[in-house]
Amino acid sequence: MIVLASILTQLLHLALLLAAAPLVVGGIRWLKARMMGRVGAHPLQPWRDLLKLLRKRPVLAENASWISRAAPYAAAGAAVAAVALVPSFARGMALAPLSDLVLLAGLLALGRVALALAGLDVGTAFGGLGAAREMSFAALAEPALLLVVLIFAIIAGTTGLEAITATFQDGAVGLRVSLALALFALCAVAVAENARIPVDNPATHLELTMVHEAMILEASGRHLALWEAASALRLTLWLALIAAVFLPFGTAPAGFAPLGWLVGLLAWVAKMAVLCLALAAFESAIAKMRVFRVPEFLGVALLLGLLGAILLFVSTRLA
């Protein structure tokens, strides 16, 4: 019974995130449009675009290799595997023993490498520019993420996401300065990983500012649908990760509990709506920074993560 409940929880979780990912992107676009006084596209428009693109055959450049054909599937597969590990409405999923934050960082890195290789494969100037910027930003974003993982590991005694969320939900951790620093660092890394403002603007194709869009300019048809789906899944993953760790209330415990699942689902939807609203307000209130300022932005996130880890380590030793 426990095994069946864990498998059912895992399947429902995966179906929920796959269905919600394009809606999250569409909802943020709609909220930003309303905040700017525009009507905006329907929140379901990303779903319509994906369904339309999936029916079209991709067009590849003459000098494109197998990398351009395999990279979209590798990135989408890595994104699906990553979202399967982050709890949403309930704990006790079948893949919970594998939900390690280090593994999660590795899956995100795999998708990033696939995207960079796809941008470099055809040999266009824009693709190489975007790939170079993406990997240079990752050189600072990944260490900052690992420092945040270190903070969680010191508190919970493990890097397993299931145990970390359970520890935070119990309320025994309390308020800590290190957690506030970890939250700021994690939000900065999430903004950079998803190519959002102020690091990048997903709604523009200006040559001098593109990062993510520059690497998928050659994509079309099914391949473009996979890239867009992977991007939406990554954004949903980061929001779900922040909600699972820092807003753990309402999450249903492990086991078959339909009423608990319903409460957990409603709580998860409310938390995701609040995070989407916060992200839309944040992006509407600030402007995109210059590309050369992005390393400074991620450097601050790295220093915040390092400071949080040091403070937590010293306070733990003194205790």
C-alpha angles and dihedrals in degrees: 000000000000091000092050091048092051092049092048091048090050094050093047091047093050093047090048095053095042090053095042099047098079089040090055091054092046092046093053091049091049093048092049091050092051091048089053093050097256129121095232131196121297114274088240092058094099089056090052091049092050093050090049094048093047089062093056127083115237120247114219130196118253093248095045114125132204088281092073089052098045101036097074091052092046092050093046092046092050090049092050091048090049096050089049089064100051112083119232120170099359144017127228099067120167091248094046093110088059096046095109119154091222090055089047090054089049093053091050089050090051091055091047092052091049090052093048093048090050090052092050098042100078093043100231120153093237093050093051091046093051093045092051092050093045094053094043090053090047090057087070101029096056096053089047090052092049091051089054088050088052090055091052091046092053091051099042099027092235143059091228110121093212092058092042094054091046091052092050093045092054089063095225093121096066126185115329132175089222091060091052090052090046090051093052092046092047092049091050091050091047091053091051095043092053096043093238130154128315092027096042138349113233091195097061138073098194108148097223096051106036120117112150097022092051091063096052100042090107094050122103141160117005092355092057089047090054092049092049092046091050090050092050091048092051092051091048090047093055093047090047090049093052090046093048095050105032100026102036097149117121096023110141117238123244118285138054106311113144093182091049090048091053092050090046091050093051091047092048093050090049092049093048091048091052092048092048090050091049092049092048091049091047093051092045093052100051138048130233113270125227116274091243090058094057094083088055090051092051090041089060089052090051092050092047090052092047092048091048092050092048094048092048093046093050094045091048092050093048091050 
